[in-house]
Amino acid sequence: MAFDMVRDIVKQRHVSPMVTIAVRADGSVEKVTFVVSSGVPAIDEGIRKIIASHAPFGAFPPTLARQYDVIEIRRTWVFDTAIRLQ
């Protein structure tokens, strides 16, 4: 379903976006930051929607939650026959 959200727009010329997602200990998303934009606003917005559609994520295990309030995950998004994160 996630790929369906961006299938047509990723046919446009773009670069592979690098995205940082800040996840709170309860699994909610604090913020989404584009380190490198795709160059196509519709693709970037589609990525935001994909992330929102998967939130909330699982809460941190207790040992991790005691150490961190928020973790940041940075990945490059690649669109081909599916969405791959590198």
Secondary structure, 3 states (H helix, E strand, C coil): CHHHHHCCHHHCCCCCCEEEEEEECCCCEEEEEEEECCCCHHHHHHHHHHHHHHCCCCCCCHHHHHHCCEEEEEEEEEECCCEEEC
